[in-house]
Amino acid sequence: MQEFAGKVAVVTGGGGVLGAAMARRFAREGMAVAIADFDKDALAATQEELLERGARVIAVETDISSGESVEALAARVGEELGGVHVLCNNVGINTRDVSIWTTTERDWQWAMGTNLWGMIHALRVFVPIMLEGGEEGHIVNTASTAGLAGRPGTGSYVVTKSAVLALSEVLWHELKQEEAAVSVSVLIPHIRGAVTRTRRPEEFTNPGQEDQAELDLERYHVRLAVSQSRTDYPTADEIAGHVVEAIQEDRFYIISRPDIGHAIARARAEAIVDGKAPPTAGMEYHQRHETDAPGRG
């Protein structure tokens, strides 16, 4: 897909830092943009910014974990903007830092519902629309280095992001098998000043942990401060530029820090071949194994 002007992009997680950046970039390329998010205040802020920039944009409050809500999003897009040419599945949440065996059922339900089912719903709803449109299109699924290697305490996040990576790889093969004009990429971002959101809906609050929202917010700000200090990470706007380039090049893997992503991928492949212990995606691993690597994926 080479031309963006006059076409339509749908960005889930549009109220977040990365989603807003991708929406800005697509609008700059001349696209009409539909942004979706469960956080209506963040969604409204992104919409206001885009409107001030002269963009054609609609904002749709969406529960990505609900198939009906995603279908309603698609209906709004169809009514107000027309067909869909770019779909960015960009929603992701992170639960508590606990072991797999102490991760509660509600933690798992929240993570699976948002990170995995949210993407499945979007693909089931929007891929047929894109294929029926008969025009060039592209899907970008946001995964994580957590999909390449795990880190203790993040089991539900690692499981869902590993699934996103596998889902994207299978989708790529299926679209090629159909000789479709629609292609797919998987984004593995390292973003300065952005972390996965931790604010959970009330129905996923664990019994006896009614103060979890406050603890989650505290953990979010600690992680955000660390992310903001990572001046070696690209900004969300820079990553949005990488996404546009990858769409034009029909590049599958979009890795915003190749030195980290490639090192982890190589270490995992070597561990599989040699039958060794799996690598970790923790920062201590990054610092020990960073290597020079050309390109961005």
C-alpha positions as CSV (number, residue, x, y, z in Angstrom):
1,M,0.0,0.0,0.0
2,Q,1.6,3.2,-1.2
3,E,-1.0,5.9,-1.1
4,F,-2.8,7.0,2.0
5,A,-4.6,10.3,1.0
6,G,-8.3,10.0,0.8
7,K,-8.4,6.6,2.6
8,V,-9.7,5.5,6.0
9,A,-7.7,4.3,9.0
10,V,-9.2,2.7,12.2
11,V,-7.0,2.9,15.3
12,T,-8.0,1.1,18.5
13,G,-6.4,2.4,21.7
14,G,-6.7,5.8,20.1
15,G,-6.7,7.5,23.5
16,G,-3.3,6.2,24.4
17,V,0.1,7.7,23.6
18,L,0.9,5.4,20.7
19,G,-2.6,5.2,19.3
20,A,-2.9,9.0,19.2
21,A,0.5,9.2,17.5
22,M,-0.5,6.8,14.8
23,A,-3.8,8.7,14.3
24,R,-1.9,11.9,14.0
25,R,0.4,10.4,11.4
26,F,-2.4,8.9,9.3
27,A,-4.2,12.2,9.4
28,R,-1.0,14.0,8.3
29,E,-0.9,11.6,5.3
30,G,-4.4,12.7,4.3
31,M,-6.4,9.9,5.7
32,A,-9.8,10.1,7.5
33,V,-9.3,8.5,10.9
34,A,-11.6,6.6,13.3
35,I,-10.2,6.3,16.8
36,A,-11.6,3.9,19.4
37,D,-11.0,3.6,23.1
38,F,-12.7,2.6,26.3
39,D,-11.4,5.8,28.0
40,K,-13.8,8.4,26.8
41,D,-11.8,11.3,28.3
42,A,-8.5,10.3,26.6
43,L,-10.5,9.6,23.4
44,A,-12.0,13.1,23.4
45,A,-8.6,14.6,24.0
46,T,-7.2,12.8,20.9
47,Q,-10.2,13.8,18.8
48,E,-9.9,17.4,19.8
49,E,-6.3,17.5,18.9
50,L,-6.9,16.0,15.5
51,L,-9.8,18.3,14.8
52,E,-7.6,21.3,15.6
53,R,-5.1,20.0,13.0
54,G,-7.9,19.9,10.4
55,A,-8.3,16.2,10.3
56,R,-11.4,14.3,9.4
57,V,-11.9,12.2,12.5
58,I,-14.6,10.3,14.4
59,A,-14.2,9.0,18.0
60,V,-16.1,6.0,19.1
61,E,-16.1,4.8,22.7
62,T,-15.5,1.1,22.4
63,D,-15.1,-1.9,24.6
64,I,-12.7,-3.9,22.4
65,S,-13.2,-7.0,24.5
66,S,-16.9,-7.1,23.3
67,G,-17.7,-8.3,19.9
68,E,-20.9,-6.3,19.8
69,S,-19.0,-3.1,20.7
70,V,-16.5,-3.7,17.9
71,E,-19.4,-4.4,15.4
72,A,-20.9,-1.1,16.5
73,L,-17.6,0.6,15.8
74,A,-17.5,-0.8,12.3
75,A,-21.0,0.3,11.7
76,R,-20.1,3.9,12.7
77,V,-17.1,3.9,10.5
78,G,-19.1,2.6,7.5
79,E,-21.8,5.2,8.0
80,E,-19.6,8.2,8.5
81,L,-16.3,7.4,6.7
82,G,-16.9,4.6,4.2
83,G,-14.5,1.7,3.7
84,V,-11.5,0.7,5.8
85,H,-8.0,0.7,4.4
86,V,-5.7,0.6,7.5
87,L,-6.6,-1.2,10.7
88,C,-4.3,-0.7,13.7
89,N,-5.1,-3.0,16.6
90,N,-3.3,-1.2,19.3
91,V,-5.0,-2.0,22.6
92,G,-3.0,-3.5,25.4
93,I,-3.2,-3.7,29.2
94,N,-0.9,-5.1,31.9
95,T,-2.1,-6.7,35.1
96,R,-0.4,-7.0,38.4
97,D,3.2,-8.1,38.8
98,V,2.5,-11.5,40.2
99,S,3.5,-15.1,39.4
100,I,1.4,-17.2,37.1
101,W,0.0,-19.4,39.9
102,T,-1.1,-16.4,41.9
103,T,-2.6,-14.5,38.9
104,T,-6.3,-14.5,39.6
105,E,-9.0,-15.7,37.2
106,R,-10.2,-12.0,36.9
107,D,-6.7,-10.9,36.0
108,W,-6.5,-13.5,33.3
109,Q,-10.0,-12.6,32.0
110,W,-9.1,-8.9,31.8
111,A,-5.8,-9.5,30.0
112,M,-7.2,-12.1,27.6
113,G,-10.3,-10.1,26.9
114,T,-8.5,-6.9,26.0
115,N,-5.1,-8.0,24.6
116,L,-6.2,-11.1,22.7
117,W,-10.0,-11.2,22.3
118,G,-9.9,-7.5,21.4
119,M,-7.7,-8.2,18.5
120,I,-9.7,-11.3,17.5
121,H,-12.9,-9.3,17.5
122,A,-11.4,-6.5,15.4
123,L,-10.0,-9.0,12.8
124,R,-13.3,-10.9,12.6
125,V,-15.2,-7.7,12.0
126,F,-12.9,-5.6,9.9
127,V,-11.0,-8.1,7.7
128,P,-14.1,-9.1,5.7
129,I,-14.9,-5.4,5.2
130,M,-11.4,-4.7,3.9
131,L,-11.4,-7.8,1.6
132,E,-14.9,-6.9,0.3
133,G,-13.7,-3.4,-0.5
134,G,-11.3,-4.8,-3.0
135,E,-8.7,-2.1,-2.4
136,E,-5.2,-2.2,-1.1
137,G,-5.1,-2.3,2.7
138,H,-2.9,-3.0,5.7
139,I,-3.4,-4.3,9.2
140,V,-1.0,-3.5,12.0
141,N,-1.2,-5.5,15.2
142,T,0.7,-4.2,18.2
143,A,2.6,-7.0,20.1
144,S,5.6,-6.5,22.4
145,T,9.1,-7.9,23.1
146,A,7.1,-9.9,25.7
147,G,5.9,-11.9,22.7
148,L,9.5,-12.9,22.0
149,A,10.6,-13.7,25.5
150,G,8.9,-13.6,28.9
151,R,9.8,-11.8,32.1
152,P,8.9,-13.1,35.6
153,G,5.7,-11.5,37.1
154,T,4.1,-10.7,33.7
155,G,2.6,-14.0,32.7
156,S,-0.8,-12.8,31.5
157,Y,0.8,-10.1,29.5
158,V,3.4,-12.4,28.0
159,V,0.8,-15.0,27.1
160,T,-1.4,-12.6,25.3
161,K,1.3,-10.8,23.4
162,S,2.8,-14.1,22.4
163,A,-0.6,-15.0,21.0
164,V,-0.8,-11.7,19.2
165,L,2.5,-12.5,17.4
166,A,1.3,-16.0,16.5
167,L,-2.0,-14.6,15.3
168,S,-0.4,-12.0,13.1
169,E,2.0,-14.6,11.5
170,V,-0.9,-16.9,10.7
171,L,-3.0,-14.0,9.4
172,W,-0.1,-13.0,7.1
173,H,0.0,-16.5,5.5
174,E,-3.8,-16.7,5.2
175,L,-4.0,-13.3,3.4
176,K,-1.2,-14.3,1.0
177,Q,-2.9,-17.6,0.4
178,E,-6.1,-15.7,-0.6
179,E,-4.0,-13.4,-2.8
180,A,-5.6,-10.6,-1.0
181,A,-4.7,-6.9,-1.6
182,V,-4.6,-6.6,2.2
183,S,-1.4,-7.3,4.1
184,V,-0.4,-7.3,7.8
185,S,2.5,-6.2,10.0
186,V,3.2,-6.8,13.7
187,L,4.6,-3.9,15.7
188,I,7.0,-4.6,18.6
189,P,7.5,-1.2,20.1
190,H,9.8,0.3,22.7
191,I,8.4,3.8,23.4
192,R,9.8,6.7,25.3
193,G,7.2,8.1,27.7
194,A,4.5,5.4,27.3
195,V,3.6,2.2,29.1
196,T,0.7,-0.2,28.9
197,R,-2.3,1.0,30.8
198,T,-3.3,-0.6,34.1
199,R,-6.7,0.9,35.0
200,R,-9.1,-2.0,35.2
201,P,-12.9,-2.0,34.8
202,E,-14.8,-2.6,38.0
203,E,-15.9,-6.1,37.0
204,F,-12.3,-7.3,36.9
205,T,-11.4,-6.0,40.4
206,N,-10.3,-8.9,42.6
207,P,-12.4,-9.6,45.7
208,G,-10.7,-8.2,48.8
209,Q,-8.5,-5.9,46.6
210,E,-10.8,-2.9,46.3
211,D,-7.7,-0.7,46.6
212,Q,-6.3,-2.3,43.5
213,A,-7.1,0.7,41.3
214,E,-5.0,2.9,43.5
215,L,-2.1,0.4,43.5
216,D,-2.4,0.0,39.7
217,L,-2.2,3.8,39.2
218,E,0.8,4.0,41.5
219,R,2.6,1.3,39.6
220,Y,1.6,3.0,36.3
221,H,3.3,6.2,37.3
222,V,6.4,4.4,38.5
223,R,6.7,2.6,35.2
224,L,5.9,5.8,33.2
225,A,8.7,7.7,35.0
226,V,11.2,4.9,34.0
227,S,9.9,5.0,30.4
228,Q,10.3,8.8,30.2
229,S,13.9,8.5,31.3
230,R,14.7,6.1,28.4
231,T,16.1,8.7,26.0
232,D,17.5,5.8,23.9
233,Y,13.9,4.8,23.0
234,P,12.0,6.4,20.1
235,T,9.0,8.6,20.7
236,A,5.5,7.5,19.8
237,D,5.5,9.9,16.9
238,E,8.8,8.4,15.6
239,I,7.3,4.9,15.8
240,A,4.2,6.1,14.0
241,G,6.5,7.1,11.2
242,H,8.1,3.6,11.2
243,V,4.6,2.2,10.9
244,V,3.8,4.2,7.8
245,E,7.2,3.2,6.2
246,A,6.5,-0.5,7.0
247,I,3.1,-0.3,5.4
248,Q,4.6,1.2,2.2
249,E,7.3,-1.5,2.2
250,D,4.9,-4.3,3.1
251,R,7.3,-5.2,6.0
252,F,5.9,-7.7,8.5
253,Y,8.1,-7.2,11.6
254,I,8.3,-3.6,12.8
255,I,10.8,-3.5,15.6
256,S,11.4,0.0,17.0
257,R,14.6,-1.0,18.8
258,P,16.2,-3.7,16.5
259,D,19.3,-4.0,18.8
260,I,17.0,-5.2,21.6
261,G,14.4,-7.1,19.6
262,H,16.9,-8.9,17.4
263,A,19.1,-9.9,20.3
264,I,16.1,-11.4,22.1
265,A,14.9,-13.2,19.0
266,R,18.4,-14.6,18.3
267,A,18.8,-15.7,21.9
268,R,15.5,-17.5,21.8
269,A,16.3,-19.2,18.6
270,E,19.6,-20.3,19.9
271,A,18.0,-21.6,23.1
272,I,15.5,-23.6,21.1
273,V,18.2,-25.2,18.9
274,D,20.5,-25.9,21.8
275,G,17.9,-27.0,24.2
276,K,18.9,-24.3,26.7
277,A,16.9,-22.2,29.2
278,P,14.7,-19.5,27.7
279,P,15.9,-15.9,27.6
280,T,14.1,-13.1,29.5
281,A,12.9,-9.8,28.2
282,G,13.8,-8.0,31.4
283,M,15.8,-4.8,31.2
284,E,18.9,-6.5,32.7
285,Y,18.8,-8.8,29.6
286,H,18.6,-5.8,27.3
287,Q,21.6,-4.1,28.9
288,R,23.7,-7.3,28.6
289,H,22.8,-8.2,25.1
290,E,22.3,-5.0,23.1
291,T,24.0,-5.3,19.7
292,D,24.2,-3.1,16.7
293,A,21.6,-4.0,14.1
294,P,20.7,-2.1,10.9
295,G,17.2,-1.0,10.0
296,R,14.0,-1.2,12.1
297,G,12.9,-4.8,11.7
